């Protein structure tokens, strides 16, 4: 995997299984399934989220997509 990018967010609220996460710098707000949150996380908690590109999984996904496109041929 490539290098990590880390984002700091706080849990604004959790409602009906959806967590609203706000970037610490106010640049973005996103919704995520509450099931993705660490156990015991609550509204107001600060989270550190690390993101990276999985090169092997990306390659496999692209191959799967290309195979599907090839099988569809001119039918798309």
C-alpha positions as CSV (number, residue, x, y, z in Angstrom):
1,X,0.0,0.0,0.0
2,X,1.1,3.6,-0.6
3,X,1.7,6.2,2.1
4,X,-1.1,7.1,4.4
5,X,-3.1,10.3,4.5
6,X,-4.6,11.2,7.8
7,X,-7.7,13.2,8.4
8,X,-9.0,14.5,11.7
9,X,-12.8,14.6,12.1
10,X,-15.3,14.8,14.9
11,X,-18.5,13.0,15.2
12,X,-21.1,15.7,14.9
13,X,-24.1,13.4,15.5
14,X,-25.3,9.9,15.0
15,X,-28.9,9.4,13.9
16,X,-30.7,6.2,12.6
17,X,-27.4,4.4,12.0
18,X,-25.7,7.2,10.2
19,X,-22.8,9.2,11.6
20,X,-22.2,12.7,10.5
21,X,-18.5,13.4,10.5
22,X,-17.1,16.9,10.2
23,X,-13.5,17.7,9.3
24,X,-11.7,19.5,12.1
25,X,-10.9,22.4,9.8
26,X,-14.5,22.7,8.6
27,X,-13.6,21.9,5.1
28,X,-16.0,18.9,4.7
29,X,-18.8,17.0,6.3
30,X,-19.5,13.4,5.3
31,X,-22.0,10.7,6.2
32,X,-20.8,7.2,7.2
33,X,-22.5,4.1,8.5
34,X,-22.4,4.2,12.3
35,X,-21.2,0.6,12.2
36,X,-17.9,1.9,10.8
37,X,-17.2,3.8,13.9
38,X,-14.9,2.4,16.6
39,X,-16.7,0.6,19.4
40,X,-17.8,3.1,22.1
41,X,-17.6,6.2,19.8
42,X,-20.1,8.9,20.6
43,X,-21.1,12.3,19.3
44,X,-18.4,14.8,20.1
45,X,-15.6,12.3,19.9
46,X,-12.6,13.1,17.7
47,X,-11.4,10.5,15.2
48,X,-8.2,10.1,13.2
49,X,-8.9,8.5,9.9
50,X,-6.1,7.1,7.8
51,X,-6.5,6.6,4.1
52,X,-4.3,4.8,1.6
53,X,-4.5,3.4,-1.9
54,X,-4.5,-0.4,-2.1
55,X,-2.6,-0.9,-5.4
56,X,-3.3,-4.7,-5.6
57,X,-7.0,-4.3,-5.0
58,X,-7.2,-1.4,-7.4
59,X,-5.5,-3.5,-10.1
60,X,-7.9,-6.4,-9.5
61,X,-11.0,-4.1,-9.6
62,X,-9.8,-2.5,-12.9
63,X,-9.3,-6.0,-14.4
64,X,-12.8,-7.1,-13.3
65,X,-14.3,-3.9,-14.7
66,X,-12.4,-4.3,-18.0
67,X,-13.5,-8.0,-18.3
68,X,-17.1,-6.9,-17.8
69,X,-16.8,-4.2,-20.4
70,X,-15.2,-6.7,-22.8
71,X,-18.0,-9.2,-22.2
72,X,-20.6,-6.5,-22.9
73,X,-18.9,-5.5,-26.2
74,X,-21.0,-3.1,-28.2
75,X,-24.1,-3.6,-26.1
76,X,-23.4,-0.7,-23.8
